[in-house]
Amino acid sequence: MSSWVDVCGVDDLQPDSGVCALVAGKQIALFFLTKTQQVFALSNFDPIGLANVLSRGMLGDLGGEPMLASPLYKQHYSLKTGACFEYADIKLQTYPVRVDRQRVSVQIARQGGETERLAEEECA
């Protein structure tokens, strides 16, 4: 089962950059692209650098695909799918995002009867 979790206001996001939010005990990196007015949510954990740093990565575009470059070893990940451009077997967890009334919500899987508010704090 999944649930939409209110995370922050759109004004809390850094334009064309990332922030990290702790949602249901998971670090989720949120990226706001001003050109397209889209918000993307991915795991903040870099599977190659083995650190929670992806919210500090650099945004860009590879062949028309919005991407994130890891701040550690510079691998590139699709913001849409989480797929690593350099290594086909590596993929980041992605989360559906919606913006309603200037509030950003992320859809996450709920664990066994959890009903309390899941967004705990910003970690950036």
Chimera marker file (.cmm) of the C-alpha trace (Angstrom):
<marker_set name="trace">
<marker id="1" x="0.000" y="0.000" z="0.000" r="1" g="1" b="0" radius="0.5"/>
<marker id="2" x="1.192" y="3.532" z="-0.697" r="1" g="1" b="0" radius="0.5"/>
<marker id="3" x="0.422" y="6.969" z="0.628" r="1" g="1" b="0" radius="0.5"/>
<marker id="4" x="0.964" y="10.568" z="-0.421" r="1" g="1" b="0" radius="0.5"/>
<marker id="5" x="3.086" y="12.407" z="2.132" r="1" g="1" b="0" radius="0.5"/>
<marker id="6" x="3.163" y="16.193" z="2.372" r="1" g="1" b="0" radius="0.5"/>
<marker id="7" x="6.845" y="17.123" z="2.411" r="1" g="1" b="0" radius="0.5"/>
<marker id="8" x="7.265" y="20.871" z="1.914" r="1" g="1" b="0" radius="0.5"/>
<marker id="9" x="6.155" y="23.974" z="0.071" r="1" g="1" b="0" radius="0.5"/>
<marker id="10" x="7.386" y="24.694" z="-3.437" r="1" g="1" b="0" radius="0.5"/>
<marker id="11" x="9.089" y="27.797" z="-2.014" r="1" g="1" b="0" radius="0.5"/>
<marker id="12" x="11.185" y="25.518" z="0.225" r="1" g="1" b="0" radius="0.5"/>
<marker id="13" x="12.824" y="23.946" z="-2.841" r="1" g="1" b="0" radius="0.5"/>
<marker id="14" x="15.987" y="25.397" z="-4.356" r="1" g="1" b="0" radius="0.5"/>
<marker id="15" x="15.444" y="26.384" z="-8.018" r="1" g="1" b="0" radius="0.5"/>
<marker id="16" x="17.462" y="24.153" z="-10.369" r="1" g="1" b="0" radius="0.5"/>
<marker id="17" x="19.089" y="22.421" z="-7.431" r="1" g="1" b="0" radius="0.5"/>
<marker id="18" x="18.389" y="19.769" z="-4.818" r="1" g="1" b="0" radius="0.5"/>
<marker id="19" x="17.291" y="19.502" z="-1.207" r="1" g="1" b="0" radius="0.5"/>
<marker id="20" x="16.993" y="16.475" z="1.020" r="1" g="1" b="0" radius="0.5"/>
<marker id="21" x="13.943" y="15.561" z="3.093" r="1" g="1" b="0" radius="0.5"/>
<marker id="22" x="13.536" y="12.757" z="5.599" r="1" g="1" b="0" radius="0.5"/>
<marker id="23" x="10.294" y="10.986" z="4.666" r="1" g="1" b="0" radius="0.5"/>
<marker id="24" x="9.213" y="7.861" z="6.555" r="1" g="1" b="0" radius="0.5"/>
<marker id="25" x="12.801" y="7.343" z="7.678" r="1" g="1" b="0" radius="0.5"/>
<marker id="26" x="14.180" y="7.573" z="4.108" r="1" g="1" b="0" radius="0.5"/>
<marker id="27" x="16.363" y="10.353" z="2.763" r="1" g="1" b="0" radius="0.5"/>
<marker id="28" x="14.723" y="11.585" z="-0.416" r="1" g="1" b="0" radius="0.5"/>
<marker id="29" x="16.401" y="14.094" z="-2.733" r="1" g="1" b="0" radius="0.5"/>
<marker id="30" x="13.984" y="16.603" z="-4.290" r="1" g="1" b="0" radius="0.5"/>
<marker id="31" x="14.901" y="18.529" z="-7.447" r="1" g="1" b="0" radius="0.5"/>
<marker id="32" x="12.950" y="21.487" z="-8.858" r="1" g="1" b="0" radius="0.5"/>
<marker id="33" x="13.548" y="22.290" z="-12.532" r="1" g="1" b="0" radius="0.5"/>
<marker id="34" x="12.362" y="25.840" z="-13.151" r="1" g="1" b="0" radius="0.5"/>
<marker id="35" x="12.405" y="25.625" z="-16.958" r="1" g="1" b="0" radius="0.5"/>
<marker id="36" x="9.784" y="22.856" z="-16.993" r="1" g="1" b="0" radius="0.5"/>
<marker id="37" x="8.304" y="23.575" z="-13.530" r="1" g="1" b="0" radius="0.5"/>
<marker id="38" x="8.808" y="19.883" z="-12.614" r="1" g="1" b="0" radius="0.5"/>
<marker id="39" x="9.758" y="18.370" z="-9.278" r="1" g="1" b="0" radius="0.5"/>
<marker id="40" x="11.547" y="14.998" z="-9.157" r="1" g="1" b="0" radius="0.5"/>
<marker id="41" x="12.147" y="12.769" z="-6.120" r="1" g="1" b="0" radius="0.5"/>
<marker id="42" x="14.879" y="10.136" z="-5.904" r="1" g="1" b="0" radius="0.5"/>
<marker id="43" x="16.767" y="8.303" z="-3.215" r="1" g="1" b="0" radius="0.5"/>
<marker id="44" x="19.483" y="10.513" z="-1.733" r="1" g="1" b="0" radius="0.5"/>
<marker id="45" x="21.822" y="7.488" z="-1.443" r="1" g="1" b="0" radius="0.5"/>
<marker id="46" x="24.639" y="7.276" z="-4.008" r="1" g="1" b="0" radius="0.5"/>
<marker id="47" x="25.070" y="3.522" z="-4.655" r="1" g="1" b="0" radius="0.5"/>
<marker id="48" x="28.583" y="3.986" z="-6.043" r="1" g="1" b="0" radius="0.5"/>
<marker id="49" x="29.956" y="6.477" z="-3.513" r="1" g="1" b="0" radius="0.5"/>
<marker id="50" x="28.010" y="4.737" z="-0.697" r="1" g="1" b="0" radius="0.5"/>
<marker id="51" x="26.890" y="8.027" z="0.860" r="1" g="1" b="0" radius="0.5"/>
<marker id="52" x="23.712" y="10.083" z="1.191" r="1" g="1" b="0" radius="0.5"/>
<marker id="53" x="24.797" y="12.975" z="-1.034" r="1" g="1" b="0" radius="0.5"/>
<marker id="54" x="22.760" y="13.024" z="-4.247" r="1" g="1" b="0" radius="0.5"/>
<marker id="55" x="20.726" y="16.081" z="-3.242" r="1" g="1" b="0" radius="0.5"/>
<marker id="56" x="24.021" y="17.984" z="-3.602" r="1" g="1" b="0" radius="0.5"/>
<marker id="57" x="24.556" y="16.803" z="-7.173" r="1" g="1" b="0" radius="0.5"/>
<marker id="58" x="24.558" y="18.928" z="-10.303" r="1" g="1" b="0" radius="0.5"/>
<marker id="59" x="21.538" y="18.996" z="-12.611" r="1" g="1" b="0" radius="0.5"/>
<marker id="60" x="21.762" y="18.933" z="-16.363" r="1" g="1" b="0" radius="0.5"/>
<marker id="61" x="20.576" y="17.299" z="-19.546" r="1" g="1" b="0" radius="0.5"/>
<marker id="62" x="21.909" y="14.330" z="-21.527" r="1" g="1" b="0" radius="0.5"/>
<marker id="63" x="20.329" y="13.976" z="-24.962" r="1" g="1" b="0" radius="0.5"/>
<marker id="64" x="17.152" y="15.724" z="-23.844" r="1" g="1" b="0" radius="0.5"/>
<marker id="65" x="16.841" y="13.649" z="-20.655" r="1" g="1" b="0" radius="0.5"/>
<marker id="66" x="16.956" y="15.608" z="-17.377" r="1" g="1" b="0" radius="0.5"/>
<marker id="67" x="19.762" y="14.166" z="-15.274" r="1" g="1" b="0" radius="0.5"/>
<marker id="68" x="21.643" y="14.408" z="-12.023" r="1" g="1" b="0" radius="0.5"/>
<marker id="69" x="25.432" y="14.089" z="-11.723" r="1" g="1" b="0" radius="0.5"/>
<marker id="70" x="26.637" y="12.567" z="-8.451" r="1" g="1" b="0" radius="0.5"/>
<marker id="71" x="28.792" y="14.995" z="-6.463" r="1" g="1" b="0" radius="0.5"/>
<marker id="72" x="31.236" y="12.188" z="-5.628" r="1" g="1" b="0" radius="0.5"/>
<marker id="73" x="32.267" y="10.207" z="-8.718" r="1" g="1" b="0" radius="0.5"/>
<marker id="74" x="30.141" y="12.084" z="-11.294" r="1" g="1" b="0" radius="0.5"/>
<marker id="75" x="27.955" y="9.212" z="-12.525" r="1" g="1" b="0" radius="0.5"/>
<marker id="76" x="24.839" y="10.486" z="-14.264" r="1" g="1" b="0" radius="0.5"/>
<marker id="77" x="21.303" y="9.421" z="-13.325" r="1" g="1" b="0" radius="0.5"/>
<marker id="78" x="18.005" y="10.050" z="-15.087" r="1" g="1" b="0" radius="0.5"/>
<marker id="79" x="15.711" y="12.212" z="-12.964" r="1" g="1" b="0" radius="0.5"/>
<marker id="80" x="12.722" y="10.469" z="-14.576" r="1" g="1" b="0" radius="0.5"/>
<marker id="81" x="13.706" y="6.817" z="-14.135" r="1" g="1" b="0" radius="0.5"/>
<marker id="82" x="16.699" y="6.795" z="-11.775" r="1" g="1" b="0" radius="0.5"/>
<marker id="83" x="18.699" y="4.780" z="-14.331" r="1" g="1" b="0" radius="0.5"/>
<marker id="84" x="22.465" y="5.308" z="-14.327" r="1" g="1" b="0" radius="0.5"/>
<marker id="85" x="23.745" y="6.334" z="-17.766" r="1" g="1" b="0" radius="0.5"/>
<marker id="86" x="27.156" y="4.728" z="-17.223" r="1" g="1" b="0" radius="0.5"/>
<marker id="87" x="26.109" y="1.420" z="-15.609" r="1" g="1" b="0" radius="0.5"/>
<marker id="88" x="22.959" y="-0.324" z="-16.876" r="1" g="1" b="0" radius="0.5"/>
<marker id="89" x="22.668" y="-2.456" z="-13.709" r="1" g="1" b="0" radius="0.5"/>
<marker id="90" x="22.449" y="0.545" z="-11.336" r="1" g="1" b="0" radius="0.5"/>
<marker id="91" x="19.199" y="2.406" z="-10.755" r="1" g="1" b="0" radius="0.5"/>
<marker id="92" x="18.106" y="4.840" z="-8.046" r="1" g="1" b="0" radius="0.5"/>
<marker id="93" x="14.754" y="4.527" z="-6.295" r="1" g="1" b="0" radius="0.5"/>
<marker id="94" x="12.360" y="7.136" z="-7.696" r="1" g="1" b="0" radius="0.5"/>
<marker id="95" x="9.178" y="8.423" z="-6.087" r="1" g="1" b="0" radius="0.5"/>
<marker id="96" x="6.054" y="9.901" z="-7.689" r="1" g="1" b="0" radius="0.5"/>
<marker id="97" x="5.645" y="13.613" z="-6.907" r="1" g="1" b="0" radius="0.5"/>
<marker id="98" x="2.663" y="15.908" z="-7.049" r="1" g="1" b="0" radius="0.5"/>
<marker id="99" x="2.307" y="19.623" z="-6.431" r="1" g="1" b="0" radius="0.5"/>
<marker id="100" x="-1.049" y="20.875" z="-5.182" r="1" g="1" b="0" radius="0.5"/>
<marker id="101" x="-1.682" y="24.388" z="-3.850" r="1" g="1" b="0" radius="0.5"/>
<marker id="102" x="2.055" y="25.039" z="-3.753" r="1" g="1" b="0" radius="0.5"/>
<marker id="103" x="2.657" y="21.973" z="-1.535" r="1" g="1" b="0" radius="0.5"/>
<marker id="104" x="4.941" y="19.133" z="-2.632" r="1" g="1" b="0" radius="0.5"/>
<marker id="105" x="3.885" y="15.571" z="-1.814" r="1" g="1" b="0" radius="0.5"/>
<marker id="106" x="5.787" y="12.342" z="-2.415" r="1" g="1" b="0" radius="0.5"/>
<marker id="107" x="4.185" y="8.923" z="-2.755" r="1" g="1" b="0" radius="0.5"/>
<marker id="108" x="5.842" y="6.233" z="-0.661" r="1" g="1" b="0" radius="0.5"/>
<marker id="109" x="5.002" y="2.690" z="0.355" r="1" g="1" b="0" radius="0.5"/>
<marker id="110" x="3.525" y="2.546" z="3.840" r="1" g="1" b="0" radius="0.5"/>
<marker id="111" x="4.637" y="-0.090" z="6.286" r="1" g="1" b="0" radius="0.5"/>
<marker id="112" x="2.151" y="-2.078" z="8.410" r="1" g="1" b="0" radius="0.5"/>
<marker id="113" x="-0.627" y="0.237" z="9.589" r="1" g="1" b="0" radius="0.5"/>
<marker id="114" x="1.418" y="3.408" z="9.754" r="1" g="1" b="0" radius="0.5"/>
<marker id="115" x="-0.999" y="6.340" z="9.918" r="1" g="1" b="0" radius="0.5"/>
<marker id="116" x="0.897" y="9.229" z="11.465" r="1" g="1" b="0" radius="0.5"/>
<marker id="117" x="2.368" y="11.966" z="9.354" r="1" g="1" b="0" radius="0.5"/>
<marker id="118" x="5.418" y="10.531" z="7.609" r="1" g="1" b="0" radius="0.5"/>
<marker id="119" x="7.358" y="13.647" z="6.671" r="1" g="1" b="0" radius="0.5"/>
<marker id="120" x="9.592" y="14.270" z="9.631" r="1" g="1" b="0" radius="0.5"/>
<marker id="121" x="12.093" y="16.988" z="8.827" r="1" g="1" b="0" radius="0.5"/>
<marker id="122" x="14.261" y="18.543" z="6.176" r="1" g="1" b="0" radius="0.5"/>
<marker id="123" x="17.826" y="17.305" z="6.272" r="1" g="1" b="0" radius="0.5"/>
<marker id="124" x="19.565" y="19.766" z="3.976" r="1" g="1" b="0" radius="0.5"/>
<link id1="1" id2="2" r="1" g="1" b="0" radius="0.2"/>
<link id1="2" id2="3" r="1" g="1" b="0" radius="0.2"/>
<link id1="3" id2="4" r="1" g="1" b="0" radius="0.2"/>
<link id1="4" id2="5" r="1" g="1" b="0" radius="0.2"/>
<link id1="5" id2="6" r="1" g="1" b="0" radius="0.2"/>
<link id1="6" id2="7" r="1" g="1" b="0" radius="0.2"/>
<link id1="7" id2="8" r="1" g="1" b="0" radius="0.2"/>
<link id1="8" id2="9" r="1" g="1" b="0" radius="0.2"/>
<link id1="9" id2="10" r="1" g="1" b="0" radius="0.2"/>
<link id1="10" id2="11" r="1" g="1" b="0" radius="0.2"/>
<link id1="11" id2="12" r="1" g="1" b="0" radius="0.2"/>
<link id1="12" id2="13" r="1" g="1" b="0" radius="0.2"/>
<link id1="13" id2="14" r="1" g="1" b="0" radius="0.2"/>
<link id1="14" id2="15" r="1" g="1" b="0" radius="0.2"/>
<link id1="15" id2="16" r="1" g="1" b="0" radius="0.2"/>
<link id1="16" id2="17" r="1" g="1" b="0" radius="0.2"/>
<link id1="17" id2="18" r="1" g="1" b="0" radius="0.2"/>
<link id1="18" id2="19" r="1" g="1" b="0" radius="0.2"/>
<link id1="19" id2="20" r="1" g="1" b="0" radius="0.2"/>
<link id1="20" id2="21" r="1" g="1" b="0" radius="0.2"/>
<link id1="21" id2="22" r="1" g="1" b="0" radius="0.2"/>
<link id1="22" id2="23" r="1" g="1" b="0" radius="0.2"/>
<link id1="23" id2="24" r="1" g="1" b="0" radius="0.2"/>
<link id1="24" id2="25" r="1" g="1" b="0" radius="0.2"/>
<link id1="25" id2="26" r="1" g="1" b="0" radius="0.2"/>
<link id1="26" id2="27" r="1" g="1" b="0" radius="0.2"/>
<link id1="27" id2="28" r="1" g="1" b="0" radius="0.2"/>
<link id1="28" id2="29" r="1" g="1" b="0" radius="0.2"/>
<link id1="29" id2="30" r="1" g="1" b="0" radius="0.2"/>
<link id1="30" id2="31" r="1" g="1" b="0" radius="0.2"/>
<link id1="31" id2="32" r="1" g="1" b="0" radius="0.2"/>
<link id1="32" id2="33" r="1" g="1" b="0" radius="0.2"/>
<link id1="33" id2="34" r="1" g="1" b="0" radius="0.2"/>
<link id1="34" id2="35" r="1" g="1" b="0" radius="0.2"/>
<link id1="35" id2="36" r="1" g="1" b="0" radius="0.2"/>
<link id1="36" id2="37" r="1" g="1" b="0" radius="0.2"/>
<link id1="37" id2="38" r="1" g="1" b="0" radius="0.2"/>
<link id1="38" id2="39" r="1" g="1" b="0" radius="0.2"/>
<link id1="39" id2="40" r="1" g="1" b="0" radius="0.2"/>
<link id1="40" id2="41" r="1" g="1" b="0" radius="0.2"/>
<link id1="41" id2="42" r="1" g="1" b="0" radius="0.2"/>
<link id1="42" id2="43" r="1" g="1" b="0" radius="0.2"/>
<link id1="43" id2="44" r="1" g="1" b="0" radius="0.2"/>
<link id1="44" id2="45" r="1" g="1" b="0" radius="0.2"/>
<link id1="45" id2="46" r="1" g="1" b="0" radius="0.2"/>
<link id1="46" id2="47" r="1" g="1" b="0" radius="0.2"/>
<link id1="47" id2="48" r="1" g="1" b="0" radius="0.2"/>
<link id1="48" id2="49" r="1" g="1" b="0" radius="0.2"/>
<link id1="49" id2="50" r="1" g="1" b="0" radius="0.2"/>
<link id1="50" id2="51" r="1" g="1" b="0" radius="0.2"/>
<link id1="51" id2="52" r="1" g="1" b="0" radius="0.2"/>
<link id1="52" id2="53" r="1" g="1" b="0" radius="0.2"/>
<link id1="53" id2="54" r="1" g="1" b="0" radius="0.2"/>
<link id1="54" id2="55" r="1" g="1" b="0" radius="0.2"/>
<link id1="55" id2="56" r="1" g="1" b="0" radius="0.2"/>
<link id1="56" id2="57" r="1" g="1" b="0" radius="0.2"/>
<link id1="57" id2="58" r="1" g="1" b="0" radius="0.2"/>
<link id1="58" id2="59" r="1" g="1" b="0" radius="0.2"/>
<link id1="59" id2="60" r="1" g="1" b="0" radius="0.2"/>
<link id1="60" id2="61" r="1" g="1" b="0" radius="0.2"/>
<link id1="61" id2="62" r="1" g="1" b="0" radius="0.2"/>
<link id1="62" id2="63" r="1" g="1" b="0" radius="0.2"/>
<link id1="63" id2="64" r="1" g="1" b="0" radius="0.2"/>
<link id1="64" id2="65" r="1" g="1" b="0" radius="0.2"/>
<link id1="65" id2="66" r="1" g="1" b="0" radius="0.2"/>
<link id1="66" id2="67" r="1" g="1" b="0" radius="0.2"/>
<link id1="67" id2="68" r="1" g="1" b="0" radius="0.2"/>
<link id1="68" id2="69" r="1" g="1" b="0" radius="0.2"/>
<link id1="69" id2="70" r="1" g="1" b="0" radius="0.2"/>
<link id1="70" id2="71" r="1" g="1" b="0" radius="0.2"/>
<link id1="71" id2="72" r="1" g="1" b="0" radius="0.2"/>
<link id1="72" id2="73" r="1" g="1" b="0" radius="0.2"/>
<link id1="73" id2="74" r="1" g="1" b="0" radius="0.2"/>
<link id1="74" id2="75" r="1" g="1" b="0" radius="0.2"/>
<link id1="75" id2="76" r="1" g="1" b="0" radius="0.2"/>
<link id1="76" id2="77" r="1" g="1" b="0" radius="0.2"/>
<link id1="77" id2="78" r="1" g="1" b="0" radius="0.2"/>
<link id1="78" id2="79" r="1" g="1" b="0" radius="0.2"/>
<link id1="79" id2="80" r="1" g="1" b="0" radius="0.2"/>
<link id1="80" id2="81" r="1" g="1" b="0" radius="0.2"/>
<link id1="81" id2="82" r="1" g="1" b="0" radius="0.2"/>
<link id1="82" id2="83" r="1" g="1" b="0" radius="0.2"/>
<link id1="83" id2="84" r="1" g="1" b="0" radius="0.2"/>
<link id1="84" id2="85" r="1" g="1" b="0" radius="0.2"/>
<link id1="85" id2="86" r="1" g="1" b="0" radius="0.2"/>
<link id1="86" id2="87" r="1" g="1" b="0" radius="0.2"/>
<link id1="87" id2="88" r="1" g="1" b="0" radius="0.2"/>
<link id1="88" id2="89" r="1" g="1" b="0" radius="0.2"/>
<link id1="89" id2="90" r="1" g="1" b="0" radius="0.2"/>
<link id1="90" id2="91" r="1" g="1" b="0" radius="0.2"/>
<link id1="91" id2="92" r="1" g="1" b="0" radius="0.2"/>
<link id1="92" id2="93" r="1" g="1" b="0" radius="0.2"/>
<link id1="93" id2="94" r="1" g="1" b="0" radius="0.2"/>
<link id1="94" id2="95" r="1" g="1" b="0" radius="0.2"/>
<link id1="95" id2="96" r="1" g="1" b="0" radius="0.2"/>
<link id1="96" id2="97" r="1" g="1" b="0" radius="0.2"/>
<link id1="97" id2="98" r="1" g="1" b="0" radius="0.2"/>
<link id1="98" id2="99" r="1" g="1" b="0" radius="0.2"/>
<link id1="99" id2="100" r="1" g="1" b="0" radius="0.2"/>
<link id1="100" id2="101" r="1" g="1" b="0" radius="0.2"/>
<link id1="101" id2="102" r="1" g="1" b="0" radius="0.2"/>
<link id1="102" id2="103" r="1" g="1" b="0" radius="0.2"/>
<link id1="103" id2="104" r="1" g="1" b="0" radius="0.2"/>
<link id1="104" id2="105" r="1" g="1" b="0" radius="0.2"/>
<link id1="105" id2="106" r="1" g="1" b="0" radius="0.2"/>
<link id1="106" id2="107" r="1" g="1" b="0" radius="0.2"/>
<link id1="107" id2="108" r="1" g="1" b="0" radius="0.2"/>
<link id1="108" id2="109" r="1" g="1" b="0" radius="0.2"/>
<link id1="109" id2="110" r="1" g="1" b="0" radius="0.2"/>
<link id1="110" id2="111" r="1" g="1" b="0" radius="0.2"/>
<link id1="111" id2="112" r="1" g="1" b="0" radius="0.2"/>
<link id1="112" id2="113" r="1" g="1" b="0" radius="0.2"/>
<link id1="113" id2="114" r="1" g="1" b="0" radius="0.2"/>
<link id1="114" id2="115" r="1" g="1" b="0" radius="0.2"/>
<link id1="115" id2="116" r="1" g="1" b="0" radius="0.2"/>
<link id1="116" id2="117" r="1" g="1" b="0" radius="0.2"/>
<link id1="117" id2="118" r="1" g="1" b="0" radius="0.2"/>
<link id1="118" id2="119" r="1" g="1" b="0" radius="0.2"/>
<link id1="119" id2="120" r="1" g="1" b="0" radius="0.2"/>
<link id1="120" id2="121" r="1" g="1" b="0" radius="0.2"/>
<link id1="121" id2="122" r="1" g="1" b="0" radius="0.2"/>
<link id1="122" id2="123" r="1" g="1" b="0" radius="0.2"/>
<link id1="123" id2="124" r="1" g="1" b="0" radius="0.2"/>
</marker_set>
